[in-house]
């Protein structure tokens, strides 16, 4: 910026111009006084000259103020209004011909707008990257859950398959002994159907567990608990875990049943791992569905030793785990709290008695 473009210099020039105009009027008046002999004539001439010169100074001052200050500011204001109407406040640069402080202000404003636009783009990229990471974490969580569910289905099917194999040997032996009649066949068919129904129910639960829900629906939390317990029945038996449902208040929720199964499965799986890591003998998971004046909530409490105090405040963050290195990914609880938030709920935890108590508080 040149020194003569400064606002101070412009204002100084403005006042000098006005002062020189009035000084000129005084000088002219002085000479007229010397040449005139009539005081009345002199007075009239002085008044006329002063009025004329005052008007000239006024118009000159208005022109200078308009040219140097008002026009640049009006131009900037008009551009801001147009950009605001077009929604391009941060991406359309302002144009100003002023070389002084006003032009410098516009240049700084343009630089600020450009910086904000760049920041907005970086933020959008960061949000997109974070969403991709969350999708990847969710997929990893689903794959881990799928592995556990396949193992559960294998255990669930082993018993009925063994029973069917045993039935084939029994009917062969009973037929040889001649005790096979219509009643025997009917009972035998019913027994086989029970085993087949158990296998079909298990398979249906497994299929729906990983089937994406395109639309939300109303579902019962109690039905979700029973569904997950059916899938994990043999795994719970194998790990000597008893599940008690103390309260069964009816609670419906709008959302995705399959995602909610993932949440519940994560909590049960974490309790199971804690039981094994801490070598707990008597293993109990207590579930409560509570609907009272304090609101709707689901509590899942275990006696597996609790969560270490040094990480309990961060336990729902990604990559935070209480398990030994190589045994935990820190994904399960992070995805659980994401699922809770998606269903307008809050997942919290506290150490209670001899273990941890997870509470899912519904906001509606």
Secondary structure, 3 states (H helix, E strand, C coil): CCHHHCHHHHHHHHHHHHHHHHHHHHHHHHHHHHHCCCHHHHHHHHHHHHHHHHHHHHHHHHHHHHHHHHHHHHHHHHHHHHHHHHCCCCCCCCCCCCCCHHHHHHHHHHHHHHHHHHHHHHHHHHHHHHHHHHHHHHHHHHHHHHHHHHHHHHHHHHHHHHHHHHHHHHHHHHHHCCCCCHHHHHHHHHHHHHHHHHHHHHHHHHHHHCCCCCCCEEEEHHHHHHHHHHHCHHHHHHCCEEEEEEEECCCEEEECHHHHHHHHHHHHHHHHHHHHHCCCCCEEEEEEEEEECCEEEEEEEECCCCCCCCCHHHCCCCCCCCCCCCCCCCCHHHHHHHHHHHCCEEEEEEEECCEEEEEEEECC
